[in-house]
Amino acid sequence: MRWRYEHATRAFRCWIAEARAGTSARSRAAAFAGVVRKPFVVDDLLATLANVVDTPHPESAREAPAPVQAAEAWLGADSGRPDLFGPAFHELRSPLTTISGQIQRARRLMPLDAARATDALDRALAQVDRMNRLMTDVLDHARLDANALTLTVTTLDLGALIAETIGVYDHAETSRVSYERPAAPVAVRGDPDRIQQILGNLLENALKYSAPDTSVEVWLRIVGEEAQVRIADHGVGVAEDERDRLFAPYYRSSRTNAVNGTGLGLHISRRLAERHGGRLWLETTGETGSVFALTLRRAGTGDQSPSGATI
């Protein structure tokens, strides 16, 4: 059974390589179970992985097909880790089941009650969004592991980017997020989309894991050559014995594992911060909430790459 997991992991990495190349020919050549259509369809991936796990394979890893070995080498992969797809497979099954059920419900209700049918479709679309976020996290995790994720670097105003991100995630009728920042722009060098991804993950977690009537505080400060962001919530906090594992891939805190999530957000966010020459950590936590801190280098303090450069 361990070999089956290892082989499925190789197959999944092979699919990533093919997605980058825009072809599925190597999938068929390697007897990859099923062909993933482009654009990517999640149910194809699930069927493929299930088929690979259930199909007998050679007992020796040395007998794995050459195209799979080539993809693994291209990715610099650690072939013995089923965790690349195992948690993702489990997380995807739940929204797929919900989507199927809600669409069937909508079909039954459409001739009888259009409002309830629309509600069922809205629920299905919400699960599609959840699956999309999961697949984005899984692919970002794989690209970071393979050192295949590039950043488009420019000079940006971090204060303005934080304000924009708050507007995206603070949906309450009365704003829950307070924000303090310097009056002058705070210029940093980095990829605006990826920095916003880090900020969005921290804000989403702070709002999601806190009671609806509690606030979230955001501060931006300049400390020497760094821009420092702190995001404080009044949520459930993190158990002391879990702090060291919080940024591990797929790890879910015992206090939050009942809420939907992949366990990849914080891990990816820390890796992206490090790619920018910055840091991300849990500063304080307790029964009254947590404070996460992010630092990024200010523009002109070490990164000399031209605007629009990729790194």
Summary of the structure (lengths in Angstrom):
residues: 311
radius of gyration: 21.8
end to end distance: 39.5
largest distance: 64.9
contacts: 919
relative contact order: 0.10
helix: 50%
strand: 16%
